[in-house]
């Protein structure tokens, strides 16, 4: 998968992860959401490969999308736990 594939996968995985993650979504913008998605895909891919559950290799593969979204949700939950409560 090329660099544009990773960017599009990251953007869509980040958007889906923000939609399914409980709580109030943090304002991150398009670049932040894409970064969360790409990092989440890398984290999800590393975990899935280590557990021999699959790997991220094809853009139009359901397994690739589920791994990327799962990693993005995990990353958002960790960032939310580390961020604490914000007062506006």
C-alpha angles and dihedrals in degrees: 000000000000130000093267089052090054091049094050092043090049093049095049095039090049092050093049092045091051090050095052099038111100121240135039112323116242116235103250104145129217097303094047092048091049091049091050090050095048093046090044091052090051092048093045091047092050092049093045092048092047091051091042092238097128143292141247106254113124127050096214096047120112091216091057092053094046092050092048094047092045092051091047092051090049091050092049091050092050092047090049091051092048094044096059123197121330124211118212 
